[in-house]
Amino acid sequence: MLESHCRDVGRDPTEIRKQLVFRAILGEDEREAEERLLERAARTGADPEQLREKMLVAGPERCVEQLRPYLDLGARDFLVLARPPADLRTLELVANDVALALRSL
């Protein structure tokens, strides 16, 4: 669709910066991510399954696997939606592990 619109207005679609904003609860591994999901659910009174539907709950490797199709579509910026209170553990894993892995692909 983007390419079609760009063609209509005479713009090169490769000049457009593409980004993906996503919500996530990450852990060092899947077990830690699941524990963190349950902790957040208990703290906020939310249903864990409803949180899971809205967020990527994973370790860094699976997070990269889930984001890879968007990278293949041309996304180069991956932004974690972090509303207060910020999930510093997730942000740390995205910055140190996920971002590094995506840059190497």
Residue pairs with C-beta under 8 A, 6 or more apart in sequence:
2 13
2 16
3 13
6 12
6 13
6 16
14 74
17 76
17 77
18 73
18 74
18 75
18 76
18 77
19 75
19 76
19 77
19 78
19 79
20 67
20 70
20 75
20 77
20 78
20 79
21 79
21 80
21 81
22 56
22 67
22 78
22 79
22 80
22 81
23 54
23 55
23 56
23 80
23 81
24 55
24 56
24 57
24 58
24 63
24 80
24 90
24 94
25 33
25 36
25 37
25 40
25 51
25 55
25 56
25 57
25 87
25 90
26 33
26 36
26 56
26 57
26 58
26 59
26 60
26 63
26 89
26 90
26 93
26 94
26 98
27 33
27 34
27 35
27 36
27 58
27 59
27 89
27 93
28 59
28 60
28 93
29 59
30 58
30 59
30 62
32 59
33 57
33 58
33 59
34 57
36 57
36 89
36 90
37 48
37 51
37 52
37 55
37 57
38 48
40 46
40 51
41 47
41 48
41 51
51 57
56 63
56 66
58 66
60 93
60 94
60 97
60 98
60 101
61 101
63 93
63 94
63 98
64 98
64 101
64 102
64 105
67 75
67 78
67 98
67 102
68 102
68 105
70 78
71 102
71 105
78 94
78 98
78 99
78 102
80 90
80 91
80 94
82 90
82 91
